[in-house]
Amino acid sequence: MHRTRHRLLTRPALALTALTAMAAGLLIGPQADAAAPTAQATAPTTSPASALAASWTAPLSASGRWIVDANGNRFKLRSANWAGAQGTWNGSGDIADPANHHSGENANGMPLGLDRASLPAILAGFHAVGVNSIRLPFSNEMLHATATVPDAAVAANPQLRGKTPLQVFDAVVAALTADGFAVVLNNHTGTTRWCCGVDGNERWNTSRSTAEWVTDWITMANRYKTNKRVVGADLYNEVRRNITDDPNWGWGNDKDWQAASLEAGNRILTEANPDLLIIVEGINWTGVPVDFLPHGRPTLTPVRTLSHTLVDPRKLVYSAHFYGYTGPNHSGAYGLGETHDARYQDLTRDQLFAEIDRSAQYVTTDGQHHTAPVWISEFGTGAEESDPVARAWFTNFTDYLIARDLDFAYWPLVGWKGNGQGDSWALLRFDPNGVRSGIADDPTDWRTAAWTRLVGATGRTGTIAASARWNMLNLDHADAQPSLRMRTRPDWDSGARKGVCPDGERVIGLAHTGNRGLCTDTGGPDLSPIGAGYTVVRDESYVQNDWATGYTKLECPTGRMITGYSVRGAAVSAILCTQPTTTLGSSSRTVWFDRGDNRPAGNPGGEFAPGAYKGQCGADEYAAGVAYTGRIGSTRTPDALLCKRLT
């Protein structure tokens, strides 16, 4: 989320434009009365809520770089953040005093604005600004709060009196989805304190253990399981450094965000709700923001060499945040914590485009192990922003989102107005009497042109054809078995670390060292219907020809392909062989990679084992065997693959 500028670290296709919404009579407040005669003449036969609900079918999935609905049609997340339930208290002073809350807005641990406007009125504003989905932040503390909310905090919604914050959250989710909006749950904070500096909310496990955090997610996923318009689990917000420690991506310790998010995602899908999108944000900040000391914003750059392979790869979405006053190596601070690094708003338009391509958008590149949709789940600026540099950044950034056809979510959607209170960044602002103002109502709001262009932009629509999948197996520190089929079977190589491709995919590449593997379904037979039939090969029992003279060879029985492998330490232990429903080809070749890479032209699938030699079969082949040696100077790591033609 965005911060006031003295804080250390920083922080939404339109069927109706704002003008069309005005003409359709969707606005409330002073301008609504003026528009009423036009509304009578031009009102549509269906309400905005009905039109939105009819425009898509839950659940959502990923198809390559695109998010699609249950009918396979592209569903672009044109979203905004309805903040408040994640916490608004600044961390000092009386928590009951609005002056001690961000922008003087005390949300009482609930989505903001329920004291000022009714739920139908608030949602009418959401339709008016042209969003189709809501990122709904919450805190872990909110989940466990037992005290009921103050009556004054829900004054405009008396039906919510006597409820806990979580019960209010339930009512908000129900109202949003009944109006046709897709809802993405976002675990924003651990405590109900305004994010995101050095505030006790830096990591998913700063204020609770990883086990407790995952348990809370399973609770939330189960809570809304029957509501299919709750479409996503945004696992944690802006993972960053605390006072002493950086988060990391792939180190295997308790600060490993890649491992923790993979565990949480797979457990949500297998233990709670298999329909949810699993949304993983990159690392927001590492290092100390002092000139000459290492520091920066990794964002999604680590995904290039270490991505997530979920039990259902079609459920993965990556996300990132961008604000003009932050930068690739700038914390966003002014004064204390400020460095001489460039902010995003200091970059030229071309530099800005190139930087976001490098740090986030590249993930959408087809044919890679990391290919997935990218959701820019936070960006924004203030209606009262007067700096021409900051204004130019917002125009350039929204142009970037249009040019790259990226999913997005503006921060924030709702704010207060009046009595010296309120966040001017909000798209919609409500005064104490419930009168709404903001981007849908005020034609003088300088953000209107860019926002209207963004939500009204044409992009990819219609049916998205299924594309080939590539997924990596990472046995660096633990098992990697995203196969739902094998996760229900007994341990097939006890004591070894095991990697098994997601159901429907086969192993097509291995690394000489490092235990990494590459899976795919490209060009191949359908493996998904396979039942219990598999063979674990630990010796040369099935070897038919000496395809790697002088080397130990593990080979699948005829008609079976490698879908998994196991290691002990660095050494090959076994291969898992599966029989597809179609007859496989038999012509073969040996692919050696003990002295260099041996991969098809263009390296399809991407860099799945950085720094290691890699061997890979062709897209029209399958891996049927692995060879290794235990001679002096060797460590029984993979040296060659037996690649056979699929047909």
C-alpha positions in Angstrom: 0.0 0.0 0.0 1.1 3.6 -0.4 2.6 5.4 2.5 3.0 8.9 3.6 6.3 10.0 2.1 8.3 10.2 5.3 7.9 6.4 5.9 10.8 4.1 5.1 9.1 1.8 2.5 6.3 2.2 0.1 3.7 1.0 -1.4 -7.4 -0.3 -10.8 -11.9 -3.3 -19.1 -14.4 -1.0 -18.7 -17.9 -1.8 -20.0 -18.8 1.8 -18.9 -16.5 4.8 -18.8 -17.1 7.3 -16.0 -19.1 9.4 -18.4 -21.2 6.4 -19.6 -21.7 5.5 -15.9 -22.9 9.0 -15.2 -25.4 8.8 -18.1 -26.6 5.4 -16.9 -27.6 6.9 -13.6 -25.0 5.0 -11.6 -23.7 7.9 -9.6 -24.8 9.1 -6.2 -24.3 12.4 -4.6 -24.7 15.9 -6.0 -24.1 15.0 -9.7 -26.5 12.1 -9.7 -29.5 14.5 -9.5 -28.3 16.4 -12.5 -27.8 13.2 -14.5 -31.3 11.7 -13.6 -33.2 12.9 -16.6 -30.6 11.4 -19.0 -30.7 8.2 -17.0 -34.5 7.9 -17.6 -33.9 8.1 -21.3 -30.9 5.9 -21.7 -31.0 3.4 -18.8 -30.0 -0.1 -19.7 -32.5 -2.9 -19.3 -30.1 -4.7 -16.9 -28.4 -3.3 -13.9 -24.6 -3.0 -13.7 -24.5 -5.8 -11.2 -26.5 -8.1 -13.4 -24.3 -7.2 -16.5 -21.1 -7.8 -14.6 -22.3 -11.1 -13.1 -23.4 -12.3 -16.6 -20.0 -11.4 -18.2 -18.0 -14.1 -16.6 -18.2 -17.6 -15.0 -16.2 -18.7 -12.0 -13.8 -20.2 -11.1 -10.8 -18.6 -12.7 -7.6 -20.2 -13.9 -4.4 -19.3 -15.7 -3.8 -20.2 -19.3 -0.2 -19.3 -20.2 0.1 -15.6 -19.4 -3.7 -15.0 -19.3 -6.4 -15.4 -16.6 -9.4 -17.1 -18.0 -12.9 -17.9 -16.6 -14.5 -21.3 -16.4 -15.5 -21.1 -20.1 -11.9 -20.4 -21.2 -12.5 -16.7 -21.9 -10.0 -14.1 -20.9 -11.0 -12.4 -17.6 -8.9 -9.3 -17.0 -8.6 -8.4 -13.4 -9.5 -4.7 -13.6 -9.4 -4.3 -9.9 -9.0 -1.9 -7.0 -8.1 -2.4 -3.4 -10.9 -1.9 -0.8 -8.6 -1.4 2.2 -9.3 -1.2 5.9 -9.5 -4.7 7.3 -5.8 -5.0 7.2 -5.4 -2.2 9.8 -5.1 1.6 9.7 -3.5 2.4 13.1 -0.1 4.0 12.7 1.4 2.2 15.7 1.5 4.9 18.3 -1.0 6.7 20.5 -4.6 5.9 21.4 -5.9 3.4 18.8 -9.4 4.8 19.2 -8.3 8.3 18.1 -8.6 8.7 14.3 -5.7 11.1 14.4 -3.4 8.0 15.1 -4.6 6.2 11.9 -3.5 6.6 8.3 -4.9 9.8 6.9 -7.1 10.1 10.0 -9.2 7.1 8.8 -10.0 4.6 11.5 -11.4 1.5 9.8 -11.9 -0.4 13.0 -10.4 -3.5 11.3 -13.1 -3.5 8.6 -13.3 -2.4 5.0 -13.3 1.4 5.1 -16.5 3.5 4.7 -19.1 1.4 6.3 -19.8 4.1 8.9 -20.5 6.6 6.1 -22.3 4.9 3.3 -24.5 1.8 2.8 -23.0 -1.3 1.1 -25.3 -0.8 -2.0 -24.2 2.8 -2.3 -20.5 1.9 -1.9 -20.8 -0.9 -4.5 -22.6 1.5 -6.9 -19.4 3.5 -6.8 -17.3 0.5 -7.7 -19.4 -0.1 -10.8 -19.2 3.5 -11.7 -15.4 3.5 -11.7 -15.3 0.5 -14.0 -13.7 -2.3 -11.9 -14.8 -5.9 -12.1 -12.8 -7.3 -9.2 -11.8 -6.3 -5.7 -8.6 -7.0 -3.9 -9.8 -7.3 -0.3 -7.0 -7.0 2.3 -7.2 -8.5 5.8 -5.0 -9.1 8.8 -4.4 -12.3 10.7 -5.4 -10.4 13.8 -8.8 -9.7 12.3 -9.5 -13.4 11.8 -9.1 -14.0 15.5 -10.8 -10.9 17.0 -13.7 -11.7 19.2 -14.9 -8.2 20.2 -17.8 -6.8 18.2 -17.3 -3.7 16.1 -18.5 -0.3 17.6 -22.0 0.6 16.5 -20.6 4.0 15.2 -18.2 2.1 12.9 -21.2 0.6 10.9 -23.6 3.6 11.4 -24.6 3.5 7.7 -25.1 -0.3 7.8 -27.0 -1.1 11.0 -27.5 -4.7 9.9 -23.8 -5.1 10.8 -24.2 -4.1 14.4 -23.1 -6.7 16.9 -20.8 -8.5 14.5 -17.1 -9.2 14.8 -14.7 -7.8 12.2 -14.6 -11.2 10.5 -18.4 -11.4 10.3 -18.4 -7.9 8.8 -15.8 -9.1 6.3 -18.2 -12.0 5.5 -21.0 -9.6 4.8 -18.8 -7.5 2.5 -17.6 -10.5 0.6 -21.2 -11.7 0.1 -22.3 -8.2 -1.1 -19.5 -7.9 -3.5 -19.9 -11.3 -5.1 -23.7 -10.9 -5.3 -23.1 -7.8 -7.4 -20.9 -9.8 -9.8 -17.5 -8.7 -8.6 -14.6 -11.2 -8.4 -13.0 -11.1 -4.9 -9.3 -11.7 -4.2 -8.5 -12.3 -0.6 -5.2 -10.6 0.4 -3.4 -11.4 3.6 -1.9 -7.9 3.9 -0.7 -7.8 7.5 -0.3 -10.0 10.6 -1.4 -7.3 13.0 -4.0 -4.6 12.3 -1.4 -1.9 11.9 -0.9 0.3 8.8 1.6 -1.3 6.4 4.4 -1.3 5.2 7.6 -0.2 6.9 9.5 -1.7 9.7 6.2 -2.4 11.5 6.1 -6.0 12.7 4.4 -7.1 9.5 7.5 -7.5 7.3 7.2 -11.2 6.6 4.4 -13.7 6.7 5.9 -15.1 9.8 7.1 -12.0 11.6 4.1 -12.0 14.1 3.3 -15.7 13.9 4.8 -18.9 12.7 4.7 -20.1 9.2 2.5 -23.0 10.4 0.0 -20.6 12.0 0.0 -18.5 8.9 -0.8 -21.4 6.6 -3.5 -22.6 9.0 -5.1 -19.1 8.9 -5.1 -19.3 5.1 -6.7 -22.8 5.1 -9.4 -21.3 7.4 -10.1 -18.4 5.1 -10.0 -20.6 1.9 -12.5 -23.0 3.5 -14.7 -20.1 4.8 -15.5 -19.0 1.3 -15.2 -22.3 -0.5 -18.8 -22.4 -1.6 -18.7 -18.8 -3.0 -17.1 -19.4 -6.4 -16.8 -15.6 -7.0 -14.1 -15.6 -4.3 -11.5 -16.3 -6.9 -8.0 -15.9 -5.4 -5.7 -16.1 -2.4 -3.1 -13.3 -2.5 -0.7 -14.9 0.0 1.1 -12.0 1.6 1.7 -8.3 0.9 5.1 -6.7 0.3 7.5 -9.2 1.9 10.5 -7.1 3.0 13.3 -6.7 5.4 12.8 -6.2 9.1 15.4 -4.5 11.3 17.9 -7.3 11.1 17.0 -9.8 8.4 16.2 -10.0 4.7 13.7 -12.3 3.2 15.1 -14.6 0.5 14.0 -16.7 -2.5 15.1 -20.3 -2.3 17.6 -20.5 0.6 15.5 -23.2 2.4 15.4 -21.4 5.8 12.5 -19.8 7.7 12.9 -16.6 5.7 12.5 -18.3 2.4 9.4 -16.7 0.7 9.5 -18.9 -2.3 9.3 -22.0 -0.2 6.7 -20.7 2.2 4.4 -19.4 -0.6 4.8 -22.7 -2.4 3.8 -24.7 0.7 0.9 -22.4 1.4 -0.4 -22.5 -2.1 -0.3 -26.3 -2.4 -1.9 -26.8 0.9 -4.7 -24.3 0.1 -5.4 -26.2 -3.2 -5.2 -29.7 -1.6 -6.8 -29.1 1.8 -9.2 -26.3 1.3 -10.2 -24.9 -2.1 -8.8 -26.2 -5.4 -10.6 -23.5 -7.3 -8.6 -20.5 -6.0 -5.9 -18.6 -7.9 -2.7 -18.7 -5.8 -1.2 -15.2 -6.1 2.5 -14.8 -5.1 4.0 -11.3 -4.9 7.7 -10.9 -5.4 10.0 -9.6 -2.7 9.4 -6.0 -2.1 12.7 -4.9 -0.4 16.0 -6.2 0.8 19.0 -4.5 2.3 19.4 -1.2 4.2 18.5 2.0 2.4 21.8 3.7 2.8 24.1 4.8 0.0 27.0 2.4 -0.5 25.3 -0.5 1.3 23.5 -3.2 -0.7 19.8 -2.5 -1.1 17.0 -2.8 -3.6 13.7 -4.1 -4.8 13.9 -7.6 -6.2 10.3 -7.7 -7.2 9.8 -10.7 -9.5 13.3 -11.0 -10.8 14.1 -14.2 -8.8 11.3 -16.0 -10.7 13.4 -16.2 -13.8 15.5 -19.0 -12.2 13.3 -20.3 -9.4 9.5 -20.4 -10.1 6.6 -22.1 -8.4 5.2 -25.4 -9.5 1.8 -25.9 -7.9 -0.2 -29.1 -7.7 -2.4 -27.3 -10.3 -0.1 -25.2 -12.4 -3.2 -23.5 -13.9 -3.8 -21.7 -10.6 -0.5 -19.6 -10.4 -0.5 -15.8 -10.7 2.4 -13.6 -9.9 2.0 -10.0 -8.6 4.1 -6.8 -8.1 3.6 -3.3 -6.8 4.8 0.0 -8.3 4.6 3.6 -7.0 6.2 6.6 -8.6 8.1 7.7 -5.5 9.7 4.3 -5.0 12.3 2.9 -7.3 14.3 -0.2 -8.4 16.7 0.6 -5.6 14.8 3.4 -3.8 12.9 2.8 -0.6 10.5 5.6 -1.3 11.6 7.6 1.8 12.1 11.3 2.0 14.6 12.4 4.5 15.6 9.6 6.8 16.1 6.4 4.7 16.4 8.4 1.5 19.2 7.4 -0.9 20.4 8.9 -4.2 18.9 6.1 -6.2 16.4 7.0 -9.0 12.7 6.8 -8.2 10.4 5.3 -10.8 9.1 8.8 -11.5 12.6 9.9 -12.3 12.9 7.5 -15.2 12.1 8.5 -18.7 9.1 6.8 -20.3 11.3 4.3 -22.2 13.4 3.6 -19.1 10.3 3.0 -17.0 8.9 0.6 -19.6 12.2 -1.3 -19.8 12.5 -1.5 -16.0 9.1 -3.0 -15.4 9.7 -5.4 -18.3 12.9 -6.5 -16.5 11.6 -6.8 -13.0 8.0 -8.1 -13.5 6.4 -8.3 -16.9 9.0 -10.7 -18.4 7.2 -13.4 -16.4 4.4 -13.4 -18.9 6.8 -14.6 -21.7 5.5 -17.7 -23.4 7.2 -21.1 -23.3 9.1 -20.7 -20.0 8.9 -22.5 -16.7 7.9 -19.2 -15.1 5.1 -18.3 -17.7 2.1 -17.0 -15.7 -0.2 -14.0 -15.5 1.3 -10.9 -13.8 -1.1 -8.8 -11.7 0.1 -5.3 -10.8 -1.9 -5.5 -7.6 -1.0 -2.0 -6.3 -0.3 1.3 -7.9 -1.8 4.7 -7.4 -1.4 8.4 -6.8 -3.1 11.3 -5.2 -5.9 13.6 -6.5 -4.1 16.4 -4.8 -0.7 15.6 -6.4 0.7 18.7 -8.0 4.3 17.6 -8.9 4.4 17.4 -12.7 7.0 14.6 -12.5 4.7 12.5 -10.3 1.8 13.2 -12.6 3.8 12.2 -15.7 4.7 9.0 -14.0 1.0 8.1 -13.4 0.2 8.7 -17.1 3.3 6.8 -18.3 2.5 3.9 -15.9 -1.1 3.5 -16.9 0.0 3.7 -20.6 2.4 0.8 -19.7 -0.4 -1.3 -18.3 -2.4 -0.7 -21.5 0.6 -1.4 -23.8 1.4 -4.7 -22.0 -2.3 -5.6 -21.4 -1.6 -6.4 -17.8 -4.1 -7.1 -15.0 -4.1 -4.4 -12.3 -5.5 -3.2 -9.0 -5.5 0.5 -7.9 -4.7 1.5 -4.3 -6.9 2.5 -2.6 -10.5 2.4 -3.8 -12.3 3.9 -0.8 -11.4 6.8 1.5 -12.9 9.4 3.8 -13.4 13.1 3.0 -13.9 16.1 5.3 -12.9 17.4 8.7 -9.3 17.4 7.6 -9.4 13.6 7.2 -9.1 11.3 4.2 -6.7 9.7 1.8 -6.7 11.8 -1.4 -5.3 8.7 -3.3 -8.7 7.0 -3.0 -10.8 6.7 -6.2 -14.0 7.2 -4.2 -14.3 9.4 -1.1 -17.2 9.6 1.3 -17.9 12.5 3.6 -19.5 12.1 7.1 -23.0 12.4 5.5 -22.3 9.7 2.9 -21.9 12.1 0.0 -19.5 10.6 -2.5 -16.9 12.3 -4.5 -13.9 11.2 -6.5 -12.9 10.1 -9.9 -16.4 9.0 -11.0 -17.9 12.3 -9.9 -15.3 15.0 -10.3 -14.3 15.9 -13.9 -11.6 18.1 -12.5 -9.7 15.2 -11.0 -6.5 15.2 -13.0 -6.3 11.3 -12.8 -9.6 10.9 -14.7 -8.2 10.9 -18.3 -5.5 8.3 -17.5 -7.9 6.1 -15.4 -10.7 6.2 -18.0 -8.2 5.3 -20.8 -6.9 2.4 -18.6 -10.2 0.8 -17.7 -11.6 1.4 -21.2 -8.6 0.0 -23.1 -9.1 -2.8 -25.5 -7.0 -5.8 -24.9 -7.0 -9.6 -25.5 -10.6 -10.9 -25.3 -12.5 -14.1 -26.0 -11.3 -17.7 -25.8 -7.7 -18.3 -24.9 -6.4 -21.5 -26.5 -4.6 -23.8 -24.1 -0.8 -23.5 -24.4 2.0 -26.0 -23.6 3.1 -25.9 -20.0 6.6 -25.9 -18.7 7.3 -26.4 -15.0 10.5 -26.8 -12.9 11.2 -29.3 -10.2 13.4 -27.9 -7.4 14.9 -30.5 -5.0 17.4 -28.1 -3.6 16.2 -28.5 0.0 13.1 -30.8 0.1 10.8 -32.9 -2.0 9.0 -31.3 -5.0 6.0 -33.5 -5.7 3.2 -31.4 -7.2 1.6 -34.5 -8.6 -1.8 -34.9 -6.9 -1.7 -38.6 -7.9 1.6 -39.4 -6.2 0.9 -37.2 -3.2 -1.8 -39.8 -2.3 0.5 -42.8 -2.8 3.0 -44.3 -0.3 6.5 -43.0 -0.2 8.0 -44.4 -3.4 11.7 -43.9 -2.4 11.9 -43.6 1.4 14.8 -41.5 2.6 15.4 -39.8 -0.8 14.3 -36.4 -2.0 11.8 -36.8 -4.7 10.5 -34.7 -7.6 7.4 -35.6 -9.6 5.9 -33.6 -12.4 2.3 -32.2 -12.1 -0.2 -34.6 -13.3 -0.4 -34.5 -17.1 3.3 -33.6 -17.5 6.5 -35.6 -18.1 10.2 -35.0 -17.2 11.9 -33.6 -20.3 15.1 -32.1 -18.8 17.6 -32.6 -15.9 20.6 -30.8 -14.6 24.0 -32.4 -14.3 24.3 -31.0 -10.8 21.9 -29.3 -8.4 19.0 -31.8 -8.6 16.8 -29.6 -10.8 14.4 -30.9 -13.4 12.1 -29.6 -16.1 8.6 -30.9 -16.8 6.3 -30.3 -19.8 3.1 -31.4 -21.5 4.2 -30.1 -24.9 3.6 -32.3 -27.9 2.8 -35.2 -25.7 0.1 -37.7 -24.9 -2.4 -36.9 -22.2 -1.0 -38.2 -18.9 -3.8 -36.9 -16.7 -6.1 -39.9 -16.8 -3.4 -42.3 -15.5 -4.5 -44.2 -12.4 -2.3 -46.2 -10.1 0.0 -47.6 -12.6 3.6 -46.6 -12.2 7.0 -48.2 -11.9 9.9 -47.2 -9.6 13.2 -48.1 -11.3 16.3 -48.4 -9.0 18.6 -50.6 -11.1 19.3 -51.7 -14.7 16.5 -54.3 -14.8 14.8 -52.7 -17.8 17.8 -51.6 -19.8 17.5 -52.9 -23.4 20.6 -51.5 -25.2 23.9 -50.1 -24.1 23.0 -46.4 -24.8 25.6 -45.1 -22.4 28.6 -47.4 -22.4 30.4 -47.5 -19.1 27.7 -45.7 -17.2 25.0 -47.0 -14.8 21.6 -46.7 -16.5 18.1 -46.4 -15.1 15.6 -47.1 -17.9 11.8 -47.2 -17.9 10.0 -50.3 -19.0 8.9 -50.2 -22.7 6.0 -47.8 -23.2 6.6 -45.8 -20.1 8.2 -42.4 -19.6 9.9 -40.6 -16.7 7.5 -38.4 -14.7 9.6 -38.2 -11.6 13.1 -38.9 -10.1 14.7 -39.1 -6.7 18.1 -38.2 -5.3 20.2 -39.0 -2.2 22.4 -36.1 -1.6 23.6 -35.2 -5.1 23.3 -38.8 -6.4 20.6 -40.3 -8.6 18.5 -42.7 -6.6 15.5 -43.8 -8.7 13.2 -42.8 -11.6 9.5 -42.9 -11.6 8.0 -44.3 -14.8 4.4 -43.8 -15.9 2.4 -45.3 -18.8 0.3 -42.9 -20.9 -3.0 -43.8 -22.5 -1.4 -43.8 -26.0 1.3 -45.9 -27.5 4.7 -44.4 -27.4 7.4 -44.4 -30.1 10.6 -46.3 -29.7 13.3 -44.6 -31.8 15.8 -43.1 -29.4 19.0 -41.1 -28.9 21.4 -40.3 -26.1 21.7 -36.7 -24.9 24.9 -36.1 -23.0 25.3 -33.1 -20.7 28.2 -33.9 -18.4 30.5 -31.4 -20.1 28.1 -28.7 -21.3 24.5 -27.9 -22.0 22.7 -30.1 -24.5 19.3 -28.5 -25.1 17.0 -27.8 -28.1 17.5 -24.6 -29.9 16.1 -21.6 -28.0 16.2 -23.4 -24.7 12.4 -24.0 -24.4 11.3 -24.0 -20.8 13.9 -21.4 -19.8 16.7 -21.4 -17.2 15.6 -24.1 -14.8 19.1 -24.8 -13.3 21.3 -21.7 -13.3 25.0 -22.4 -13.2 24.6 -26.1 -14.0 24.9 -28.1 -17.3 21.5 -29.2 -18.5 20.3 -32.0 -20.8 16.9 -31.8 -22.4 14.9 -33.9 -24.9 13.1 -32.4 -27.8 9.5 -31.3 -27.7 8.6 -34.4 -29.8 10.4 -36.7 -27.4 10.1 -38.1 -23.9 12.8 -39.0 -21.4 13.0 -42.8 -20.9 16.2 -43.2 -19.0 19.0 -41.5 -17.0 22.7 -42.5 -16.9 25.3 -41.6 -14.3 28.7 -42.9 -13.1 30.3 -43.4 -9.7 33.9 -43.4 -11.0 36.5 -41.4 -9.1 35.8 -37.7 -9.4 32.1 -38.3 -10.1 29.2 -38.1 -7.7 26.5 -40.2 -9.4 24.8 -37.1 -10.8 22.9 -37.3 -14.1 25.2 -37.4 -17.1 22.9 -38.4 -20.0 19.3 -38.8 -20.9 17.7 -41.5 -23.1 15.3 -39.5 -25.3 12.7 -41.4 -27.3 10.2 -40.1 -29.9 6.7 -39.7 -28.7 5.3 -41.3 -31.8 
